[in-house]
Every structure is written in structure tokens, then in C-alpha cells.
Amino acid sequence: MNEEQLESRTVHCPYCDAPFDLLIDLSQGSQLTWEDCHWCCAPIQIRIEIPLDEEQPAEVMLGRDDDVL
């Protein structure tokens, strides 16, 4: 993990809409992962798209467990 490439984003749970901070490791490239909501414990699907152009911000999409992202 490269600490210089860590980015924090405030996002909202797609189930209960509770805000939480998501730490993104930009050095890992685009990825699909799951994380449980800290408030309602529902499984959140997280897709992170890292653009090839470093000037563009990473795109973070959250969805319910059965959503297609």
C-alpha cells in the first residue's frame, strides 16, 4: 500500500443512506469489492474505476449486493 496514493471519500450506504468514509488505494487500479455498512451491516458492492489520465479523479460507484455495477 502506497500512502501517497490513498484517498478518502465520504459516501452513503445504498441501503440506509448513512454517510461513511471510504479509503481508496489508487495504486491498486480499478477494482470491485464488497464492504459491510458500519451502521446497518448490509453488504455494499463497491466499484472503483481508476482513469488512465491521472488528472481525472477516480470514479466510485456503490450499489446493493444484487445490483449490477
PQR file of N, CA, C, O and H, with PARSE charges and radii, in Angstrom:
ATOM      1  N   MET A   1       0.856  -1.173   0.000 -0.4000 1.5000
ATOM      2  CA  MET A   1       0.000   0.000   0.000 -0.0000 2.0000
ATOM      3  C   MET A   1       0.903   1.238   0.000  0.5500 1.7000
ATOM      4  O   MET A   1       1.834   1.349   0.798 -0.5500 1.4000
ATOM      5  N   ASN A   2       0.610   2.141  -0.894 -0.4000 1.5000
ATOM      6  CA  ASN A   2       1.362   3.367  -1.033 -0.0000 2.0000
ATOM      7  C   ASN A   2       0.550   4.499  -0.399  0.5500 1.7000
ATOM      8  O   ASN A   2      -0.467   4.918  -0.952 -0.5500 1.4000
ATOM      9  H   ASN A   2      -0.146   2.051  -1.543  0.4000 1.0000
ATOM     10  N   GLU A   3       0.996   4.992   0.756 -0.4000 1.5000
ATOM     11  CA  GLU A   3       0.210   6.000   1.489 -0.0000 2.0000
ATOM     12  C   GLU A   3      -0.005   7.279   0.690  0.5500 1.7000
ATOM     13  O   GLU A   3      -0.984   7.990   0.916 -0.5500 1.4000
ATOM     14  H   GLU A   3       1.823   4.652   1.205  0.4000 1.0000
ATOM     15  N   GLU A   4       0.899   7.581  -0.246 -0.4000 1.5000
ATOM     16  CA  GLU A   4       0.733   8.784  -1.064 -0.0000 2.0000
ATOM     17  C   GLU A   4      -0.436   8.643  -2.033  0.5500 1.7000
ATOM     18  O   GLU A   4      -0.959   9.644  -2.523 -0.5500 1.4000
ATOM     19  H   GLU A   4       1.695   7.003  -0.430  0.4000 1.0000
ATOM     20  N   GLN A   5      -0.850   7.406  -2.315 -0.4000 1.5000
ATOM     21  CA  GLN A   5      -1.925   7.187  -3.259 -0.0000 2.0000
ATOM     22  C   GLN A   5      -3.231   6.789  -2.580  0.5500 1.7000
ATOM     23  O   GLN A   5      -4.123   6.240  -3.227 -0.5500 1.4000
ATOM     24  H   GLN A   5      -0.426   6.592  -1.917  0.4000 1.0000
ATOM     25  N   LEU A   6      -3.350   7.060  -1.286 -0.4000 1.5000
ATOM     26  CA  LEU A   6      -4.602   6.809  -0.574 -0.0000 2.0000
ATOM     27  C   LEU A   6      -5.480   8.050  -0.652  0.5500 1.7000
ATOM     28  O   LEU A   6      -5.005   9.175  -0.497 -0.5500 1.4000
ATOM     29  H   LEU A   6      -2.626   7.505  -0.761  0.4000 1.0000
ATOM     30  N   GLU A   7      -6.746   7.832  -0.890 -0.4000 1.5000
ATOM     31  CA  GLU A   7      -7.698   8.934  -0.992 -0.0000 2.0000
ATOM     32  C   GLU A   7      -8.931   8.576  -0.171  0.5500 1.7000
ATOM     33  O   GLU A   7      -9.431   7.454  -0.251 -0.5500 1.4000
ATOM     34  H   GLU A   7      -7.132   6.918  -1.016  0.4000 1.0000
ATOM     35  N   SER A   8      -9.416   9.521   0.611 -0.4000 1.5000
ATOM     36  CA  SER A   8     -10.610   9.306   1.415 -0.0000 2.0000
ATOM     37  C   SER A   8     -11.799   9.978   0.738  0.5500 1.7000
ATOM     38  O   SER A   8     -11.712  11.124   0.296 -0.5500 1.4000
ATOM     39  H   SER A   8      -9.009  10.432   0.676  0.4000 1.0000
ATOM     40  N   ARG A   9     -12.903   9.253   0.663 -0.4000 1.5000
ATOM     41  CA  ARG A   9     -14.145   9.791   0.097 -0.0000 2.0000
ATOM     42  C   ARG A   9     -15.270   9.556   1.078  0.5500 1.7000
ATOM     43  O   ARG A   9     -15.346   8.497   1.700 -0.5500 1.4000
ATOM     44  H   ARG A   9     -12.973   8.323   1.022  0.4000 1.0000
ATOM     45  N   THR A  10     -16.135  10.525   1.220 -0.4000 1.5000
ATOM     46  CA  THR A  10     -17.354  10.341   2.002 -0.0000 2.0000
ATOM     47  C   THR A  10     -18.431   9.862   1.042  0.5500 1.7000
ATOM     48  O   THR A  10     -18.749  10.530   0.058 -0.5500 1.4000
ATOM     49  H   THR A  10     -16.073  11.386   0.715  0.4000 1.0000
ATOM     50  N   VAL A  11     -18.988   8.688   1.344 -0.4000 1.5000
ATOM     51  CA  VAL A  11     -20.026   8.076   0.513 -0.0000 2.0000
ATOM     52  C   VAL A  11     -21.214   7.730   1.401  0.5500 1.7000
ATOM     53  O   VAL A  11     -21.138   7.858   2.623 -0.5500 1.4000
ATOM     54  H   VAL A  11     -18.730   8.145   2.143  0.4000 1.0000
ATOM     55  N   HIS A  12     -22.307   7.295   0.790 -0.4000 1.5000
ATOM     56  CA  HIS A  12     -23.517   6.948   1.537 -0.0000 2.0000
ATOM     57  C   HIS A  12     -23.919   5.504   1.245  0.5500 1.7000
ATOM     58  O   HIS A  12     -23.842   5.041   0.107 -0.5500 1.4000
ATOM     59  H   HIS A  12     -22.368   7.192  -0.202  0.4000 1.0000
ATOM     60  N   CYS A  13     -24.342   4.813   2.277 -0.4000 1.5000
ATOM     61  CA  CYS A  13     -24.810   3.434   2.155 -0.0000 2.0000
ATOM     62  C   CYS A  13     -26.040   3.414   1.247  0.5500 1.7000
ATOM     63  O   CYS A  13     -26.953   4.217   1.440 -0.5500 1.4000
ATOM     64  H   CYS A  13     -24.404   5.189   3.202  0.4000 1.0000
ATOM     65  N   PRO A  14     -26.084   2.505   0.252 -0.5600 1.5000
ATOM     66  CA  PRO A  14     -27.258   2.434  -0.628  0.2800 2.0000
ATOM     67  C   PRO A  14     -28.487   1.824   0.058  0.5500 1.7000
ATOM     68  O   PRO A  14     -29.578   1.845  -0.513 -0.5500 1.4000
ATOM     69  N   TYR A  15     -28.332   1.291   1.252 -0.4000 1.5000
ATOM     70  CA  TYR A  15     -29.451   0.717   1.994 -0.0000 2.0000
ATOM     71  C   TYR A  15     -30.052   1.723   2.977  0.5500 1.7000
ATOM     72  O   TYR A  15     -31.240   2.036   2.905 -0.5500 1.4000
ATOM     73  H   TYR A  15     -27.446   1.273   1.716  0.4000 1.0000
ATOM     74  N   CYS A  16     -29.217   2.231   3.900 -0.4000 1.5000
ATOM     75  CA  CYS A  16     -29.739   3.092   4.974 -0.0000 2.0000
ATOM     76  C   CYS A  16     -29.361   4.565   4.792  0.5500 1.7000
ATOM     77  O   CYS A  16     -29.769   5.406   5.593 -0.5500 1.4000
ATOM     78  H   CYS A  16     -28.251   1.977   3.958  0.4000 1.0000
ATOM     79  N   ASP A  17     -28.600   4.884   3.766 -0.4000 1.5000
ATOM     80  CA  ASP A  17     -28.165   6.241   3.426 -0.0000 2.0000
ATOM     81  C   ASP A  17     -27.245   6.874   4.465  0.5500 1.7000
ATOM     82  O   ASP A  17     -27.053   8.090   4.453 -0.5500 1.4000
ATOM     83  H   ASP A  17     -28.268   4.201   3.115  0.4000 1.0000
ATOM     84  N   ALA A  18     -26.674   6.075   5.361 -0.4000 1.5000
ATOM     85  CA  ALA A  18     -25.740   6.609   6.356 -0.0000 2.0000
ATOM     86  C   ALA A  18     -24.421   6.975   5.674  0.5500 1.7000
ATOM     87  O   ALA A  18     -23.914   6.199   4.864 -0.5500 1.4000
ATOM     88  H   ALA A  18     -26.830   5.087   5.371  0.4000 1.0000
ATOM     89  N   PRO A  19     -23.860   8.143   5.986 -0.5600 1.5000
ATOM     90  CA  PRO A  19     -22.573   8.508   5.404  0.2800 2.0000
ATOM     91  C   PRO A  19     -21.425   7.779   6.118  0.5500 1.7000
ATOM     92  O   PRO A  19     -21.488   7.522   7.320 -0.5500 1.4000
ATOM     93  N   PHE A  20     -20.387   7.457   5.356 -0.4000 1.5000
ATOM     94  CA  PHE A  20     -19.178   6.900   5.950 -0.0000 2.0000
ATOM     95  C   PHE A  20     -18.000   7.227   5.046  0.5500 1.7000
ATOM     96  O   PHE A  20     -18.172   7.492   3.856 -0.5500 1.4000
ATOM     97  H   PHE A  20     -20.337   7.667   4.380  0.4000 1.0000
ATOM     98  N   ASP A  21     -16.804   7.205   5.620 -0.4000 1.5000
ATOM     99  CA  ASP A  21     -15.587   7.478   4.865 -0.0000 2.0000
ATOM    100  C   ASP A  21     -15.051   6.186   4.274  0.5500 1.7000
ATOM    101  O   ASP A  21     -14.918   5.178   4.967 -0.5500 1.4000
ATOM    102  H   ASP A  21     -16.665   6.989   6.587  0.4000 1.0000
ATOM    103  N   LEU A  22     -14.748   6.230   2.988 -0.4000 1.5000
ATOM    104  CA  LEU A  22     -14.206   5.091   2.263 -0.0000 2.0000
ATOM    105  C   LEU A  22     -12.785   5.443   1.855  0.5500 1.7000
ATOM    106  O   LEU A  22     -12.560   6.460   1.199 -0.5500 1.4000
ATOM    107  H   LEU A  22     -14.856   7.049   2.425  0.4000 1.0000
ATOM    108  N   LEU A  23     -11.834   4.620   2.234 -0.4000 1.5000
ATOM    109  CA  LEU A  23     -10.432   4.835   1.897 -0.0000 2.0000
ATOM    110  C   LEU A  23     -10.125   4.069   0.624  0.5500 1.7000
ATOM    111  O   LEU A  23     -10.296   2.851   0.575 -0.5500 1.4000
ATOM    112  H   LEU A  23     -12.016   3.793   2.768  0.4000 1.0000
ATOM    113  N   ILE A  24      -9.672   4.774  -0.408 -0.4000 1.5000
ATOM    114  CA  ILE A  24      -9.398   4.183  -1.717 -0.0000 2.0000
ATOM    115  C   ILE A  24      -7.886   4.163  -1.939  0.5500 1.7000
ATOM    116  O   ILE A  24      -7.210   5.177  -1.767 -0.5500 1.4000
ATOM    117  H   ILE A  24      -9.533   5.763  -0.367  0.4000 1.0000
ATOM    118  N   ASP A  25      -7.367   2.998  -2.321 -0.4000 1.5000
ATOM    119  CA  ASP A  25      -5.952   2.868  -2.660 -0.0000 2.0000
ATOM    120  C   ASP A  25      -5.830   2.974  -4.178  0.5500 1.7000
ATOM    121  O   ASP A  25      -6.075   2.000  -4.890 -0.5500 1.4000
ATOM    122  H   ASP A  25      -7.917   2.175  -2.460  0.4000 1.0000
ATOM    123  N   LEU A  26      -5.455   4.142  -4.671 -0.4000 1.5000
ATOM    124  CA  LEU A  26      -5.388   4.402  -6.097 -0.0000 2.0000
ATOM    125  C   LEU A  26      -4.307   3.579  -6.788  0.5500 1.7000
ATOM    126  O   LEU A  26      -4.365   3.401  -8.004 -0.5500 1.4000
ATOM    127  H   LEU A  26      -5.255   4.932  -4.092  0.4000 1.0000
ATOM    128  N   SER A  27      -3.323   3.071  -6.047 -0.4000 1.5000
ATOM    129  CA  SER A  27      -2.226   2.296  -6.639 -0.0000 2.0000
ATOM    130  C   SER A  27      -2.678   0.886  -7.020  0.5500 1.7000
ATOM    131  O   SER A  27      -1.944   0.188  -7.720 -0.5500 1.4000
ATOM    132  H   SER A  27      -3.277   3.215  -5.058  0.4000 1.0000
ATOM    133  N   GLN A  28      -3.863   0.441  -6.583 -0.4000 1.5000
ATOM    134  CA  GLN A  28      -4.341  -0.913  -6.869 -0.0000 2.0000
ATOM    135  C   GLN A  28      -5.097  -1.020  -8.183  0.5500 1.7000
ATOM    136  O   GLN A  28      -5.480  -2.120  -8.580 -0.5500 1.4000
ATOM    137  H   GLN A  28      -4.459   1.007  -6.015  0.4000 1.0000
ATOM    138  N   GLY A  29      -5.320   0.088  -8.861 -0.4000 1.5000
ATOM    139  CA  GLY A  29      -6.045   0.055 -10.126 -0.0000 2.0000
ATOM    140  C   GLY A  29      -7.539  -0.109  -9.911  0.5500 1.7000
ATOM    141  O   GLY A  29      -8.022  -0.086  -8.778 -0.5500 1.4000
ATOM    142  H   GLY A  29      -5.008   0.982  -8.538  0.4000 1.0000
ATOM    143  N   SER A  30      -8.267  -0.274 -11.008 -0.4000 1.5000
ATOM    144  CA  SER A  30      -9.716  -0.455 -10.939 -0.0000 2.0000
ATOM    145  C   SER A  30     -10.017  -1.767 -10.233  0.5500 1.7000
ATOM    146  O   SER A  30      -9.284  -2.746 -10.373 -0.5500 1.4000
ATOM    147  H   SER A  30      -7.874  -0.293 -11.928  0.4000 1.0000
ATOM    148  N   GLN A  31     -11.116  -1.773  -9.468 -0.4000 1.5000
ATOM    149  CA  GLN A  31     -11.428  -2.974  -8.688 -0.0000 2.0000
ATOM    150  C   GLN A  31     -12.906  -3.022  -8.324  0.5500 1.7000
ATOM    151  O   GLN A  31     -13.607  -2.011  -8.355 -0.5500 1.4000
ATOM    152  H   GLN A  31     -11.712  -0.978  -9.355  0.4000 1.0000
ATOM    153  N   LEU A  32     -13.361  -4.222  -7.980 -0.4000 1.5000
ATOM    154  CA  LEU A  32     -14.709  -4.457  -7.492 -0.0000 2.0000
ATOM    155  C   LEU A  32     -14.566  -5.186  -6.169  0.5500 1.7000
ATOM    156  O   LEU A  32     -13.882  -6.206  -6.088 -0.5500 1.4000
ATOM    157  H   LEU A  32     -12.792  -5.044  -7.956  0.4000 1.0000
ATOM    158  N   THR A  33     -15.214  -4.665  -5.130 -0.4000 1.5000
ATOM    159  CA  THR A  33     -15.105  -5.258  -3.800 -0.0000 2.0000
ATOM    160  C   THR A  33     -16.413  -5.068  -3.047  0.5500 1.7000
ATOM    161  O   THR A  33     -17.311  -4.374  -3.523 -0.5500 1.4000
ATOM    162  H   THR A  33     -15.770  -3.837  -5.196  0.4000 1.0000
ATOM    163  N   TRP A  34     -16.520  -5.675  -1.888 -0.4000 1.5000
ATOM    164  CA  TRP A  34     -17.691  -5.527  -1.023 -0.0000 2.0000
ATOM    165  C   TRP A  34     -17.228  -5.106   0.355  0.5500 1.7000
ATOM    166  O   TRP A  34     -16.154  -5.492   0.815 -0.5500 1.4000
ATOM    167  H   TRP A  34     -15.790  -6.238  -1.502  0.4000 1.0000
ATOM    168  N   GLU A  35     -18.060  -4.304   1.007 -0.4000 1.5000
ATOM    169  CA  GLU A  35     -17.800  -3.878   2.385 -0.0000 2.0000
ATOM    170  C   GLU A  35     -19.148  -3.786   3.092  0.5500 1.7000
ATOM    171  O   GLU A  35     -20.131  -3.333   2.506 -0.5500 1.4000
ATOM    172  H   GLU A  35     -18.933  -3.990   0.633  0.4000 1.0000
ATOM    173  N   ASP A  36     -19.192  -4.213   4.339 -0.4000 1.5000
ATOM    174  CA  ASP A  36     -20.430  -4.115   5.102 -0.0000 2.0000
ATOM    175  C   ASP A  36     -20.597  -2.701   5.651  0.5500 1.7000
ATOM    176  O   ASP A  36     -19.633  -2.075   6.091 -0.5500 1.4000
ATOM    177  H   ASP A  36     -18.394  -4.582   4.814  0.4000 1.0000
ATOM    178  N   CYS A  37     -21.834  -2.207   5.619 -0.4000 1.5000
ATOM    179  CA  CYS A  37     -22.141  -0.893   6.186 -0.0000 2.0000
ATOM    180  C   CYS A  37     -21.867  -0.931   7.688  0.5500 1.7000
ATOM    181  O   CYS A  37     -22.219  -1.894   8.370 -0.5500 1.4000
ATOM    182  H   CYS A  37     -22.618  -2.716   5.262  0.4000 1.0000
ATOM    183  N   HIS A  38     -21.246   0.112   8.185 -0.4000 1.5000
ATOM    184  CA  HIS A  38     -20.917   0.192   9.611 -0.0000 2.0000
ATOM    185  C   HIS A  38     -22.169   0.413  10.463  0.5500 1.7000
ATOM    186  O   HIS A  38     -22.140   0.180  11.671 -0.5500 1.4000
ATOM    187  H   HIS A  38     -20.961   0.894   7.631  0.4000 1.0000
ATOM    188  N   TRP A  39     -23.266   0.860   9.846 -0.4000 1.5000
ATOM    189  CA  TRP A  39     -24.488   1.165  10.595 -0.0000 2.0000
ATOM    190  C   TRP A  39     -25.515   0.048  10.503  0.5500 1.7000
ATOM    191  O   TRP A  39     -26.013  -0.416  11.529 -0.5500 1.4000
ATOM    192  H   TRP A  39     -23.289   1.049   8.864  0.4000 1.0000
ATOM    193  N   CYS A  40     -25.844  -0.397   9.283 -0.4000 1.5000
ATOM    194  CA  CYS A  40     -26.913  -1.390   9.131 -0.0000 2.0000
ATOM    195  C   CYS A  40     -26.389  -2.792   8.794  0.5500 1.7000
ATOM    196  O   CYS A  40     -27.173  -3.737   8.704 -0.5500 1.4000
ATOM    197  H   CYS A  40     -25.440  -0.020   8.449  0.4000 1.0000
ATOM    198  N   CYS A  41     -25.090  -2.933   8.611 -0.4000 1.5000
ATOM    199  CA  CYS A  41     -24.416  -4.214   8.345 -0.0000 2.0000
ATOM    200  C   CYS A  41     -24.771  -4.841   6.999  0.5500 1.7000
ATOM    201  O   CYS A  41     -24.430  -6.001   6.766 -0.5500 1.4000
ATOM    202  H   CYS A  41     -24.453  -2.165   8.684  0.4000 1.0000
ATOM    203  N   ALA A  42     -25.439  -4.121   6.115 -0.4000 1.5000
ATOM    204  CA  ALA A  42     -25.781  -4.652   4.795 -0.0000 2.0000
ATOM    205  C   ALA A  42     -24.532  -4.686   3.909  0.5500 1.7000
ATOM    206  O   ALA A  42     -23.662  -3.826   4.046 -0.5500 1.4000
ATOM    207  H   ALA A  42     -25.716  -3.179   6.304  0.4000 1.0000
ATOM    208  N   PRO A  43     -24.428  -5.670   2.999 -0.5600 1.5000
ATOM    209  CA  PRO A  43     -23.261  -5.767   2.110  0.2800 2.0000
ATOM    210  C   PRO A  43     -23.346  -4.751   0.976  0.5500 1.7000
ATOM    211  O   PRO A  43     -24.305  -4.748   0.204 -0.5500 1.4000
ATOM    212  N   ILE A  44     -22.349  -3.902   0.883 -0.4000 1.5000
ATOM    213  CA  ILE A  44     -22.300  -2.853  -0.137 -0.0000 2.0000
ATOM    214  C   ILE A  44     -21.301  -3.270  -1.211  0.5500 1.7000
ATOM    215  O   ILE A  44     -20.153  -3.603  -0.915 -0.5500 1.4000
ATOM    216  H   ILE A  44     -21.570  -3.904   1.510  0.4000 1.0000
ATOM    217  N   GLN A  45     -21.752  -3.246  -2.448 -0.4000 1.5000
ATOM    218  CA  GLN A  45     -20.875  -3.508  -3.583 -0.0000 2.0000
ATOM    219  C   GLN A  45     -20.184  -2.191  -3.956  0.5500 1.7000
ATOM    220  O   GLN A  45     -20.845  -1.163  -4.106 -0.5500 1.4000
ATOM    221  H   GLN A  45     -22.684  -2.975  -2.689  0.4000 1.0000
ATOM    222  N   ILE A  46     -18.877  -2.222  -4.103 -0.4000 1.5000
ATOM    223  CA  ILE A  46     -18.108  -1.013  -4.406 -0.0000 2.0000
ATOM    224  C   ILE A  46     -17.288  -1.245  -5.662  0.5500 1.7000
ATOM    225  O   ILE A  46     -16.464  -2.158  -5.714 -0.5500 1.4000
ATOM    226  H   ILE A  46     -18.340  -3.057  -3.981  0.4000 1.0000
ATOM    227  N   ARG A  47     -17.516  -0.416  -6.678 -0.4000 1.5000
ATOM    228  CA  ARG A  47     -16.710  -0.466  -7.902 -0.0000 2.0000
ATOM    229  C   ARG A  47     -15.885   0.817  -7.954  0.5500 1.7000
ATOM    230  O   ARG A  47     -16.418   1.922  -7.855 -0.5500 1.4000
ATOM    231  H   ARG A  47     -18.186   0.325  -6.636  0.4000 1.0000
ATOM    232  N   ILE A  48     -14.590   0.648  -8.108 -0.4000 1.5000
ATOM    233  CA  ILE A  48     -13.669   1.780  -8.198 -0.0000 2.0000
ATOM    234  C   ILE A  48     -13.025   1.732  -9.576  0.5500 1.7000
ATOM    235  O   ILE A  48     -12.381   0.746  -9.935 -0.5500 1.4000
ATOM    236  H   ILE A  48     -14.156  -0.249  -8.189  0.4000 1.0000
ATOM    237  N   GLU A  49     -13.201   2.800 -10.343 -0.4000 1.5000
ATOM    238  CA  GLU A  49     -12.615   2.913 -11.673 -0.0000 2.0000
ATOM    239  C   GLU A  49     -11.517   3.974 -11.629  0.5500 1.7000
ATOM    240  O   GLU A  49     -11.774   5.146 -11.354 -0.5500 1.4000
ATOM    241  H   GLU A  49     -13.724   3.601 -10.050  0.4000 1.0000
ATOM    242  N   ILE A  50     -10.308   3.543 -11.903 -0.4000 1.5000
ATOM    243  CA  ILE A  50      -9.165   4.453 -11.919 -0.0000 2.0000
ATOM    244  C   ILE A  50      -8.889   4.824 -13.375  0.5500 1.7000
ATOM    245  O   ILE A  50      -8.557   3.945 -14.171 -0.5500 1.4000
ATOM    246  H   ILE A  50     -10.099   2.591 -12.127  0.4000 1.0000
ATOM    247  N   PRO A  51      -9.018   6.105 -13.746 -0.5600 1.5000
ATOM    248  CA  PRO A  51      -8.786   6.503 -15.135  0.2800 2.0000
ATOM    249  C   PRO A  51      -7.297   6.441 -15.489  0.5500 1.7000
ATOM    250  O   PRO A  51      -6.437   6.578 -14.619 -0.5500 1.4000
ATOM    251  N   LEU A  52      -7.007   6.233 -16.767 -0.4000 1.5000
ATOM    252  CA  LEU A  52      -5.617   6.215 -17.217 -0.0000 2.0000
ATOM    253  C   LEU A  52      -4.984   7.598 -17.113  0.5500 1.7000
ATOM    254  O   LEU A  52      -3.785   7.726 -16.868 -0.5500 1.4000
ATOM    255  H   LEU A  52      -7.705   6.121 -17.474  0.4000 1.0000
ATOM    256  N   ASP A  53      -5.801   8.630 -17.301 -0.4000 1.5000
ATOM    257  CA  ASP A  53      -5.341  10.014 -17.180 -0.0000 2.0000
ATOM    258  C   ASP A  53      -5.315  10.382 -15.699  0.5500 1.7000
ATOM    259  O   ASP A  53      -6.366  10.476 -15.066 -0.5500 1.4000
ATOM    260  H   ASP A  53      -6.776   8.526 -17.500  0.4000 1.0000
ATOM    261  N   GLU A  54      -4.136  10.590 -15.151 -0.4000 1.5000
ATOM    262  CA  GLU A  54      -4.001  10.869 -13.715 -0.0000 2.0000
ATOM    263  C   GLU A  54      -4.613  12.205 -13.299  0.5500 1.7000
ATOM    264  O   GLU A  54      -4.770  12.469 -12.107 -0.5500 1.4000
ATOM    265  H   GLU A  54      -3.282  10.514 -15.666  0.4000 1.0000
ATOM    266  N   GLU A  55      -4.956  13.038 -14.262 -0.4000 1.5000
ATOM    267  CA  GLU A  55      -5.592  14.319 -13.955 -0.0000 2.0000
ATOM    268  C   GLU A  55      -7.061  14.130 -13.568  0.5500 1.7000
ATOM    269  O   GLU A  55      -7.635  14.972 -12.878 -0.5500 1.4000
ATOM    270  H   GLU A  55      -4.829  12.823 -15.230  0.4000 1.0000
ATOM    271  N   GLN A  56      -7.666  13.028 -14.009 -0.4000 1.5000
ATOM    272  CA  GLN A  56      -9.066  12.754 -13.735 -0.0000 2.0000
ATOM    273  C   GLN A  56      -9.202  12.065 -12.377  0.5500 1.7000
ATOM    274  O   GLN A  56      -8.344  11.262 -12.011 -0.5500 1.4000
ATOM    275  H   GLN A  56      -7.200  12.343 -14.570  0.4000 1.0000
ATOM    276  N   PRO A  57     -10.267  12.364 -11.623 -0.5600 1.5000
ATOM    277  CA  PRO A  57     -10.469  11.695 -10.333  0.2800 2.0000
ATOM    278  C   PRO A  57     -10.977  10.263 -10.523  0.5500 1.7000
ATOM    279  O   PRO A  57     -11.570   9.936 -11.551 -0.5500 1.4000
ATOM    280  N   ALA A  58     -10.740   9.432  -9.539 -0.4000 1.5000
ATOM    281  CA  ALA A  58     -11.263   8.066  -9.551 -0.0000 2.0000
ATOM    282  C   ALA A  58     -12.779   8.123  -9.433  0.5500 1.7000
ATOM    283  O   ALA A  58     -13.321   8.991  -8.749 -0.5500 1.4000
ATOM    284  H   ALA A  58     -10.258   9.698  -8.704  0.4000 1.0000
ATOM    285  N   GLU A  59     -13.458   7.205 -10.095 -0.4000 1.5000
ATOM    286  CA  GLU A  59     -14.907   7.119 -10.018 -0.0000 2.0000
ATOM    287  C   GLU A  59     -15.265   5.993  -9.053  0.5500 1.7000
ATOM    288  O   GLU A  59     -14.775   4.871  -9.179 -0.5500 1.4000
ATOM    289  H   GLU A  59     -13.018   6.500 -10.651  0.4000 1.0000
ATOM    290  N   VAL A  60     -16.127   6.309  -8.088 -0.4000 1.5000
ATOM    291  CA  VAL A  60     -16.543   5.332  -7.090 -0.0000 2.0000
ATOM    292  C   VAL A  60     -18.050   5.156  -7.201  0.5500 1.7000
ATOM    293  O   VAL A  60     -18.808   6.122  -7.108 -0.5500 1.4000
ATOM    294  H   VAL A  60     -16.525   7.221  -7.986  0.4000 1.0000
ATOM    295  N   MET A  61     -18.479   3.899  -7.403 -0.4000 1.5000
ATOM    296  CA  MET A  61     -19.902   3.581  -7.512 -0.0000 2.0000
ATOM    297  C   MET A  61     -20.254   2.588  -6.416  0.5500 1.7000
ATOM    298  O   MET A  61     -19.543   1.603  -6.214 -0.5500 1.4000
ATOM    299  H   MET A  61     -17.864   3.114  -7.478  0.4000 1.0000
ATOM    300  N   LEU A  62     -21.349   2.843  -5.707 -0.4000 1.5000
ATOM    301  CA  LEU A  62     -21.817   1.949  -4.662 -0.0000 2.0000
ATOM    302  C   LEU A  62     -23.177   1.409  -5.058  0.5500 1.7000
ATOM    303  O   LEU A  62     -23.991   2.105  -5.664 -0.5500 1.4000
ATOM    304  H   LEU A  62     -21.926   3.643  -5.871  0.4000 1.0000
ATOM    305  N   GLY A  63     -23.405   0.158  -4.704 -0.4000 1.5000
ATOM    306  CA  GLY A  63     -24.688  -0.449  -5.003 -0.0000 2.0000
ATOM    307  C   GLY A  63     -25.052  -1.501  -3.970  0.5500 1.7000
ATOM    308  O   GLY A  63     -24.228  -1.913  -3.154 -0.5500 1.4000
ATOM    309  H   GLY A  63     -22.743  -0.407  -4.211  0.4000 1.0000
ATOM    310  N   ARG A  64     -26.289  -1.916  -4.027 -0.4000 1.5000
ATOM    311  CA  ARG A  64     -26.738  -3.015  -3.172 -0.0000 2.0000
ATOM    312  C   ARG A  64     -26.074  -4.301  -3.652  0.5500 1.7000
ATOM    313  O   ARG A  64     -25.554  -4.363  -4.766 -0.5500 1.4000
ATOM    314  H   ARG A  64     -26.958  -1.581  -4.691  0.4000 1.0000
ATOM    315  N   ASP A  65     -26.098  -5.305  -2.819 -0.4000 1.5000
ATOM    316  CA  ASP A  65     -25.423  -6.559  -3.109 -0.0000 2.0000
ATOM    317  C   ASP A  65     -25.868  -7.174  -4.428  0.5500 1.7000
ATOM    318  O   ASP A  65     -25.059  -7.793  -5.119 -0.5500 1.4000
ATOM    319  H   ASP A  65     -26.521  -5.254  -1.914  0.4000 1.0000
ATOM    320  N   ASP A  66     -27.151  -7.016  -4.795 -0.4000 1.5000
ATOM    321  CA  ASP A  66     -27.659  -7.639  -6.020 -0.0000 2.0000
ATOM    322  C   ASP A  66     -27.692  -6.693  -7.224  0.5500 1.7000
ATOM    323  O   ASP A  66     -28.179  -7.075  -8.288 -0.5500 1.4000
ATOM    324  H   ASP A  66     -27.809  -6.513  -4.234  0.4000 1.0000
ATOM    325  N   ASP A  67     -27.180  -5.462  -7.075 -0.4000 1.5000
ATOM    326  CA  ASP A  67     -27.094  -4.530  -8.204 -0.0000 2.0000
ATOM    327  C   ASP A  67     -25.984  -4.965  -9.151  0.5500 1.7000
ATOM    328  O   ASP A  67     -25.031  -5.626  -8.738 -0.5500 1.4000
ATOM    329  H   ASP A  67     -26.784  -5.151  -6.210  0.4000 1.0000
ATOM    330  N   VAL A  68     -26.108  -4.597 -10.407 -0.4000 1.5000
ATOM    331  CA  VAL A  68     -25.063  -4.835 -11.380 -0.0000 2.0000
ATOM    332  C   VAL A  68     -24.349  -3.514 -11.613  0.5500 1.7000
ATOM    333  O   VAL A  68     -24.917  -2.579 -12.179 -0.5500 1.4000
ATOM    334  H   VAL A  68     -26.883  -4.060 -10.742  0.4000 1.0000
ATOM    335  N   LEU A  69     -23.116  -3.445 -11.178 -0.4000 1.5000
ATOM    336  CA  LEU A  69     -22.346  -2.202 -11.365 -0.0000 2.0000
ATOM    337  C   LEU A  69     -21.346  -2.354 -12.488  0.5500 1.7000
ATOM    338  O   LEU A  69     -20.610  -1.415 -12.791 -0.5500 1.4000
ATOM    339  H   LEU A  69     -22.654  -4.204 -10.718  0.4000 1.0000
TER
END
